[in-house]
Amino acid sequence: MVAIVIGLFIALFVYMDARKRGYGTLGLILWSVGSAMMPYVILPLYFFLGRKNKDRVQYDGNDIIDIEAIVVEDTINCTKCGGEMKEDSLQCPHCQEPTGTDKTDINH
């Protein structure tokens, strides 16, 4: 009778500790029932293998990350039509006027 009471107290301890440490329902049941059935085997295993670190944050999949990005492109205006184009364009996309920049000329 004393062994049953000790097993139930150990199972209750393991259940409460595992619940504090973030175990799910299945983990709680397995550790508790195992420690009630075989407390002298399961309790040491629980202490060495089953105890999760409280400080470790686990991702639950419910976090929403809102990121807003602004794409910045360097633009210039065409000397002929005034249309806006990328700075590294070879010709104006509006009037097809050559810009005078040569991509092969690298003066850095």
Beta strands, then each sheet from edge to edge (+ up, - down):
strand 1: 75-77
strand 2: 84-86
sheet 1: 1+ 2-
end
